[in-house]
């Protein structure tokens, strides 16, 4: 069997590439060993948001009296919450399968192995291809902590499918995954402690906003140990003990369950990558050019495997770029004027129930602050330079509630940020975060008012 494109991995990069190529009339075969949708759909972005939404509704029910609504004895059933999560995921997976089938993509379930750049083996079948796309994603990284092999710890997969509420939970790692699960289990009444090696949670985010989020959850009872190194874990009769060291000395905490959420690593083994002899980066990820093509012509690498940005929407965009290059189609959004790929403007979203962090670019120049006048609180820090907004951080409490945002813009300089550019950025933020909510922005700029509807 010969195809124009063979794709290994059915996550956001893989299924997007398959759909785009199929639409263009190319013959496509897609290999996936688990379920279509990858980590994002099956055990990441989507399932965590369904759990967090249930937690948010439960929180609303507990505090409904503040809004003159009576909800007697609000309770939850974790087993049913998990079942709902699985139902949502299953529905979306079937939706992706239907899309690919409609575009004549051959979906092969099983572990694929690369023989060479034009040959892939899956089971006993051999598949030939003109172009090969590697979209194998990433997996949980478990650091070599003394004793970790002897304890029964959770990864994000275990936490998503858990149907019993533990009395306490220790989380090693205060990044995106750790904070989302900290938020969820805290809402269910679990005693949560987060141990983070860095001096602040959510290391990739603006520190001021990360500190604000941490303070909010500290009020809710979550404990944090920052600048703290885990030096050992041990199984106890009543759970797991985590030993640590920090500036105050050595210490330990014991919890019924332990969640390891230190980070993720690209999947580099198990599918014959070594047979291609691809050039790697200093971080041992596969090196690609601006078209997502590796050092071997005809072999493209999209998503987590190239190590540039471990985000689902980045993978989707990279897949489009790769297929456009195969088709010989010019992609105007591929790079900036210097020819470099534009990753600085990629939006990164962290959802922790009613809190959402959004960042676009980490450059810092002049700053614009946006504050709101409503029942929730919004803080938006815009980094601007001359006519361009080059970065933005948004912190929003109760972002899921349907109500207009009234925003006042104050600039530190008179000659920065054209209102058209500001409007464009705010509209993008509104689209990315609350596309299902009607948002009305009232912006005051240089003593002039503009009504913005999205």
C-alpha positions as CSV (number, residue, x, y, z in Angstrom):
1,X,0.0,0.0,0.0
2,X,1.4,3.4,-1.0
3,X,0.3,6.8,0.3
4,X,1.3,10.3,-0.4
5,X,1.5,11.0,3.3
6,X,2.0,8.7,6.3
7,X,1.4,10.1,9.8
8,X,2.4,8.5,13.0
9,X,0.4,9.8,16.0
10,X,-3.3,10.9,16.0
11,X,-3.1,13.8,18.4
12,X,-3.8,17.5,17.5
13,X,-0.8,17.6,15.1
14,X,-1.5,14.2,13.5
15,X,-5.3,14.4,13.0
16,X,-5.0,18.1,11.8
17,X,-2.4,17.1,9.2
18,X,-4.5,14.2,8.1
19,X,-7.6,16.3,7.7
20,X,-5.8,19.1,5.8
21,X,-4.1,16.7,3.5
22,X,-7.3,14.7,3.0
23,X,-9.2,17.8,2.1
24,X,-6.6,18.6,-0.5
25,X,-7.1,15.3,-2.1
26,X,-3.9,13.5,-1.0
27,X,-3.9,9.9,0.0
28,X,-3.3,9.6,3.7
29,X,-2.7,6.9,6.3
30,X,-2.7,7.7,10.0
31,X,-1.3,5.4,12.7
32,X,-2.5,5.7,16.3
33,X,-1.9,3.1,19.0
34,X,-4.4,4.4,21.5
35,X,-7.3,6.8,20.8
36,X,-7.5,9.7,18.3
37,X,-7.1,13.1,19.9
38,X,-3.8,12.5,21.7
39,X,-3.1,13.7,25.2
40,X,-5.0,16.9,24.8
41,X,-8.4,15.2,24.1
42,X,-8.0,12.0,26.1
43,X,-6.0,12.9,29.1
44,X,-5.2,16.6,29.1
45,X,-7.0,19.8,28.2
46,X,-10.5,18.4,27.6
47,X,-11.0,16.0,30.5
48,X,-9.4,18.3,33.0
49,X,-11.8,21.1,32.0
50,X,-14.8,18.8,32.4
51,X,-13.7,17.9,35.9
52,X,-13.1,21.6,36.7
53,X,-16.5,22.6,35.4
54,X,-18.2,20.1,37.7
55,X,-16.1,21.5,40.6
56,X,-17.1,25.0,39.7
57,X,-20.8,24.1,39.6
58,X,-20.4,22.4,43.0
59,X,-18.8,25.6,44.3
60,X,-21.6,27.7,43.0
61,X,-24.2,25.5,44.6
62,X,-22.4,25.7,48.0
63,X,-22.4,29.5,47.8
64,X,-25.7,30.0,46.0
65,X,-27.2,31.8,49.0
66,X,-25.0,34.8,48.1
67,X,-27.2,35.2,45.0
68,X,-30.5,34.6,46.8
69,X,-30.7,31.0,45.5
70,X,-31.3,28.1,47.9
71,X,-29.5,24.8,47.2
72,X,-30.1,22.5,50.2
73,X,-27.2,20.1,51.0
74,X,-25.2,20.5,47.8
75,X,-23.2,17.3,47.2
76,X,-21.2,15.6,44.4
77,X,-20.6,12.1,43.1
78,X,-17.0,11.7,41.9
79,X,-17.8,8.5,40.0
80,X,-20.5,10.2,38.0
81,X,-18.2,13.3,37.4
82,X,-15.6,10.9,36.0
83,X,-18.2,9.1,33.9
84,X,-19.4,12.5,32.4
85,X,-15.7,13.3,31.6
86,X,-15.3,10.0,29.8
87,X,-18.6,10.6,27.9
88,X,-17.4,14.0,26.7
89,X,-14.1,12.6,25.6
90,X,-15.6,9.7,23.8
91,X,-18.0,11.9,21.9
92,X,-15.2,14.2,20.7
93,X,-13.0,11.2,19.7
94,X,-15.8,9.9,17.5
95,X,-16.2,13.4,16.0
96,X,-12.5,13.4,14.9
97,X,-12.8,9.9,13.5
98,X,-15.9,10.9,11.5
99,X,-14.1,14.0,10.1
100,X,-11.1,12.0,9.0
101,X,-13.2,9.2,7.5
102,X,-15.1,11.8,5.5
103,X,-11.8,12.9,3.9
104,X,-10.8,9.3,3.0
105,X,-8.1,9.1,5.6
106,X,-7.1,5.5,6.3
107,X,-6.9,5.2,10.1
108,X,-4.8,2.3,11.3
109,X,-4.9,1.3,15.0
110,X,-1.6,-0.1,16.3
111,X,2.0,0.7,17.0
112,X,3.8,1.9,13.9
113,X,7.5,1.5,13.3
114,X,9.6,3.5,10.9
115,X,11.8,1.4,8.7
116,X,13.1,4.3,6.6
117,X,11.8,7.6,5.5
118,X,9.5,6.0,2.9
119,X,8.5,2.8,4.7
120,X,6.4,2.2,7.9
121,X,5.5,-1.1,9.4
122,X,2.4,-1.7,11.6
123,X,1.7,-5.2,12.7
124,X,2.5,-7.4,9.7
125,X,1.6,-4.8,7.1
126,X,4.1,-2.6,5.2
127,X,3.1,0.9,4.2
128,X,5.0,3.0,1.7
129,X,4.8,6.8,1.6
130,X,6.2,9.8,-0.3
131,X,6.2,12.0,2.9
132,X,6.4,11.0,6.5
133,X,5.0,13.1,9.4
134,X,6.1,12.3,12.9
135,X,3.6,13.5,15.5
136,X,4.3,11.2,18.5
137,X,3.6,13.7,21.2
138,X,5.0,13.6,24.7
139,X,4.8,11.6,27.9
140,X,4.9,12.2,31.7
141,X,8.4,12.7,33.1
142,X,9.1,11.1,36.4
143,X,12.2,12.4,38.0
144,X,14.7,9.9,39.6
145,X,13.6,10.8,43.2
146,X,14.9,8.2,45.7
147,X,12.1,5.8,46.7
148,X,9.8,6.8,43.8
149,X,9.8,3.2,42.4
150,X,8.5,1.9,45.7
151,X,5.5,4.1,46.2
152,X,2.0,4.0,44.5
153,X,1.9,7.5,43.0
154,X,-0.5,9.1,40.6
155,X,0.3,10.5,37.2
156,X,-2.3,12.8,35.5
157,X,-3.9,9.7,33.9
158,X,-4.6,8.1,37.3
159,X,-5.9,11.4,38.7
160,X,-8.4,11.8,35.8
161,X,-9.8,8.3,36.3
162,X,-9.8,8.2,40.1
163,X,-13.3,7.7,41.6
164,X,-12.5,7.9,45.3
165,X,-11.9,11.2,47.1
166,X,-8.7,11.0,49.1
167,X,-8.4,12.8,52.5
168,X,-5.2,14.5,51.4
169,X,-3.1,14.9,48.3
170,X,0.6,15.9,47.9
171,X,1.4,17.3,44.5
172,X,5.1,17.4,43.3
173,X,5.2,20.2,40.7
174,X,3.4,23.5,40.7
175,X,3.1,23.8,36.9
176,X,-0.1,23.8,34.8
177,X,-1.0,20.2,35.5
178,X,-0.3,20.4,39.2
179,X,-2.3,23.6,39.7
180,X,-5.4,22.3,37.7
181,X,-5.6,19.2,39.9
182,X,-4.9,21.2,43.0
183,X,-7.9,23.4,42.1
184,X,-10.1,20.4,41.4
185,X,-9.4,18.4,44.5
186,X,-9.4,21.4,46.7
187,X,-13.0,22.1,45.6
188,X,-13.9,18.6,46.6
189,X,-12.7,19.2,50.2
190,X,-9.3,17.4,49.8
191,X,-6.4,18.8,51.8
192,X,-3.8,19.7,49.1
193,X,-0.2,20.7,49.4
194,X,1.9,21.7,46.4
195,X,5.7,21.2,46.5
196,X,7.5,23.3,43.8
197,X,11.3,23.6,43.2
198,X,11.0,27.0,41.7
199,X,10.4,30.2,43.6
200,X,6.8,30.6,42.2
201,X,4.1,28.4,40.7
202,X,3.4,28.3,37.0
203,X,7.1,29.1,36.1
204,X,6.3,30.2,32.5
205,X,3.8,32.8,33.6
206,X,4.2,36.4,34.8
207,X,5.3,36.1,38.4
208,X,3.0,38.9,39.7
209,X,0.0,37.1,38.3
210,X,1.2,33.7,39.5
211,X,1.6,35.1,43.0
212,X,-2.0,36.4,42.8
213,X,-3.4,33.0,41.9
214,X,-1.3,31.4,44.6
215,X,-2.7,33.8,47.2
216,X,-6.3,33.1,46.1
217,X,-5.8,29.4,46.6
218,X,-3.9,29.8,49.8
219,X,-7.1,31.5,51.1
220,X,-9.0,28.3,50.1
221,X,-6.7,26.1,52.1
222,X,-4.1,24.9,49.6
223,X,-0.6,24.9,51.1
224,X,2.5,25.7,49.1
225,X,6.2,24.8,49.6
226,X,8.2,26.9,47.1
227,X,11.9,26.8,46.4
228,X,11.7,23.3,47.8
229,X,13.5,20.3,46.5
230,X,12.0,16.8,47.0
231,X,14.8,14.5,48.1
232,X,12.8,11.3,48.7
233,X,9.4,9.6,48.9
234,X,8.5,6.6,51.1
235,X,5.4,4.4,51.5
236,X,3.7,4.7,54.8
237,X,0.8,2.8,56.4
238,X,-1.4,5.9,56.0
239,X,-0.2,7.1,52.6
240,X,3.1,8.5,51.2
241,X,5.7,10.7,52.9
242,X,7.5,13.3,50.8
243,X,10.8,14.4,52.2
244,X,12.1,17.8,51.1
245,X,14.8,20.4,51.6
246,X,14.6,24.2,51.4
247,X,16.2,27.3,52.9
248,X,14.6,26.5,56.2
249,X,16.1,23.1,56.3
250,X,14.8,19.5,55.9
251,X,11.2,18.5,56.4
252,X,8.5,16.1,55.3
253,X,4.8,15.9,54.6
254,X,2.5,12.9,54.5
255,X,-0.6,12.5,52.3
256,X,-2.9,9.8,51.4
257,X,-2.1,10.2,47.7
258,X,0.9,11.5,45.8
259,X,0.5,13.2,42.3
260,X,3.7,13.5,40.2
261,X,3.3,16.5,37.8
262,X,6.9,17.6,37.2
263,X,6.5,17.9,33.4
264,X,6.5,16.2,30.1
265,X,9.1,14.9,27.7
266,X,8.8,14.3,23.9
267,X,8.3,10.6,23.0
268,X,11.6,9.7,21.2
269,X,11.6,5.9,21.5
270,X,9.5,3.0,20.5
271,X,8.7,3.9,16.9
272,X,12.0,3.6,15.0
273,X,13.1,7.2,15.1
274,X,16.7,6.0,15.3
275,X,16.4,4.5,11.8
276,X,16.1,8.0,10.3
277,X,19.3,9.5,11.8
278,X,17.6,12.9,12.2
279,X,19.5,15.9,13.5
280,X,18.6,16.8,17.1
281,X,18.7,20.1,19.0
282,X,20.7,20.8,22.1
283,X,17.7,19.7,24.2
284,X,17.6,16.3,22.3
285,X,14.5,17.1,20.4
286,X,14.2,16.7,16.6
287,X,15.4,19.8,14.8
288,X,13.1,21.3,12.2
289,X,13.1,24.2,9.8
290,X,10.4,26.9,9.2
291,X,8.4,24.4,7.2
292,X,8.5,21.8,10.0
293,X,10.8,19.6,7.9
294,X,13.6,17.7,9.6
295,X,17.2,17.3,8.4
296,X,15.9,14.4,6.2
297,X,13.9,15.7,3.2
298,X,10.4,14.5,3.2
299,X,10.3,13.8,6.9
300,X,8.3,16.4,8.9
301,X,8.0,16.7,12.7
302,X,5.1,18.5,14.3
303,X,3.9,18.9,17.9
304,X,5.7,18.0,21.1
305,X,8.4,15.9,19.3
306,X,10.2,19.0,18.1
307,X,10.2,20.4,21.6
308,X,9.5,24.0,20.6
309,X,6.1,24.4,22.3
310,X,4.2,21.6,24.0
311,X,0.8,23.1,23.3
312,X,-2.1,21.6,21.4
313,X,-2.8,24.7,19.3
314,X,0.9,25.0,18.5
315,X,0.8,21.4,17.2
316,X,-2.3,22.2,15.1
317,X,-0.6,25.2,13.5
318,X,2.6,23.3,12.8
319,X,0.6,20.5,11.1
320,X,-1.0,23.0,8.8
321,X,2.5,24.5,7.9
322,X,3.9,21.1,7.2
323,X,1.1,20.0,4.9
324,X,1.0,23.3,3.1
325,X,4.7,22.8,2.3
326,X,4.1,19.4,1.0
327,X,1.3,20.8,-1.2
328,X,3.6,23.6,-2.4
329,X,1.1,26.1,-0.9
330,X,2.5,29.4,0.4
331,X,1.8,29.9,4.0
332,X,1.9,33.6,4.8
333,X,1.6,33.0,8.6
334,X,4.6,30.7,8.8
335,X,7.3,33.3,9.7
336,X,8.0,36.9,10.3
337,X,10.1,39.2,8.2
338,X,13.3,37.7,9.4
339,X,12.1,34.2,8.3
340,X,11.8,32.9,11.8
341,X,8.8,30.9,12.9
342,X,6.4,33.0,15.0
343,X,6.1,31.3,18.4
344,X,6.2,34.4,20.6
345,X,2.6,35.2,19.9
346,X,1.3,31.7,20.8
347,X,-1.4,31.9,23.4
348,X,-1.0,29.7,26.5
349,X,-4.0,29.1,28.7
350,X,-4.1,27.7,32.2
351,X,-7.5,26.9,33.7
352,X,-7.9,26.4,37.4
353,X,-11.7,26.3,37.8
354,X,-12.7,30.0,38.0
355,X,-9.2,31.3,37.2
356,X,-7.7,31.5,33.8
357,X,-4.2,32.6,32.9
358,X,-3.5,33.6,29.4
359,X,-0.1,34.6,28.1
360,X,1.0,35.6,24.7
361,X,4.7,36.4,24.3
362,X,7.1,36.8,27.2
363,X,8.8,40.0,26.0
364,X,8.5,42.9,28.4
365,X,8.4,46.6,27.4
366,X,5.9,49.3,28.3
367,X,2.9,48.1,30.2
368,X,-0.8,48.7,30.0
369,X,-3.1,47.7,32.8
370,X,-6.7,46.8,32.4
371,X,-9.1,46.6,35.4
372,X,-12.8,45.8,35.5
373,X,-15.8,47.1,37.3
374,X,-18.0,44.1,37.9
375,X,-18.5,41.3,40.4
376,X,-15.5,39.4,39.2
377,X,-11.9,40.6,38.9
378,X,-9.8,40.8,35.8
379,X,-6.2,41.9,35.6
380,X,-4.6,42.3,32.1
381,X,-1.0,43.4,31.7
382,X,-0.1,44.4,28.2
383,X,3.5,44.8,27.1
384,X,3.8,47.3,24.3
385,X,6.5,48.9,22.3
386,X,5.8,51.8,20.0
387,X,2.8,50.7,17.8
388,X,2.9,47.0,18.7
389,X,1.5,45.1,21.6
390,X,4.2,42.4,22.0
391,X,2.9,40.6,25.1
392,X,-0.1,40.1,27.2
393,X,-1.0,38.4,30.4
394,X,-4.6,38.0,31.5
395,X,-5.8,36.9,34.9
396,X,-9.6,36.4,35.2
397,X,-11.7,35.2,38.1
398,X,-15.1,33.7,37.2
399,X,-14.3,34.0,33.4
400,X,-17.0,31.4,32.7
401,X,-19.8,33.6,34.0
402,X,-21.7,35.4,31.2
403,X,-21.4,39.1,31.8
404,X,-19.8,42.0,29.9
405,X,-16.2,43.2,30.7
406,X,-15.9,46.9,31.3
407,X,-12.2,47.7,30.8
408,X,-10.3,50.9,31.4
409,X,-7.0,51.3,29.7
410,X,-4.2,53.4,31.2
411,X,-1.0,53.8,29.3
412,X,2.4,54.7,30.8
413,X,3.3,56.7,27.7
414,X,1.3,58.9,25.3
415,X,2.8,57.6,22.1
416,X,2.2,53.8,22.6
417,X,-0.5,51.4,21.4
418,X,-2.8,52.4,18.6
419,X,-6.4,51.7,19.5
420,X,-6.8,49.5,16.5
421,X,-3.9,47.3,17.6
422,X,-5.3,47.2,21.2
423,X,-8.7,46.3,19.8
424,X,-7.2,43.4,17.8
425,X,-5.4,41.9,20.7
426,X,-8.4,42.2,23.1
427,X,-10.6,40.6,20.5
428,X,-8.2,37.7,20.1
429,X,-8.2,37.2,23.9
430,X,-11.9,37.3,24.0
431,X,-12.1,34.8,21.2
432,X,-9.6,32.4,22.7
433,X,-11.0,32.4,26.2
434,X,-14.7,33.1,26.0
435,X,-15.7,32.4,22.4
436,X,-19.0,31.1,23.7
437,X,-19.8,34.2,25.7
438,X,-20.9,37.6,24.3
439,X,-18.3,40.0,25.4
440,X,-18.8,43.8,25.2
441,X,-15.6,45.8,25.7
442,X,-15.8,49.5,26.7
443,X,-12.3,50.9,26.3
444,X,-11.3,54.5,27.3
445,X,-8.1,55.6,25.5
446,X,-6.8,59.2,25.4
447,X,-10.1,60.5,26.7
448,X,-12.0,58.8,23.9
449,X,-14.5,55.9,24.3
450,X,-14.8,53.0,22.0
451,X,-17.5,50.3,22.2
452,X,-16.2,46.9,21.1
453,X,-18.4,43.9,20.5
454,X,-17.2,40.4,19.9
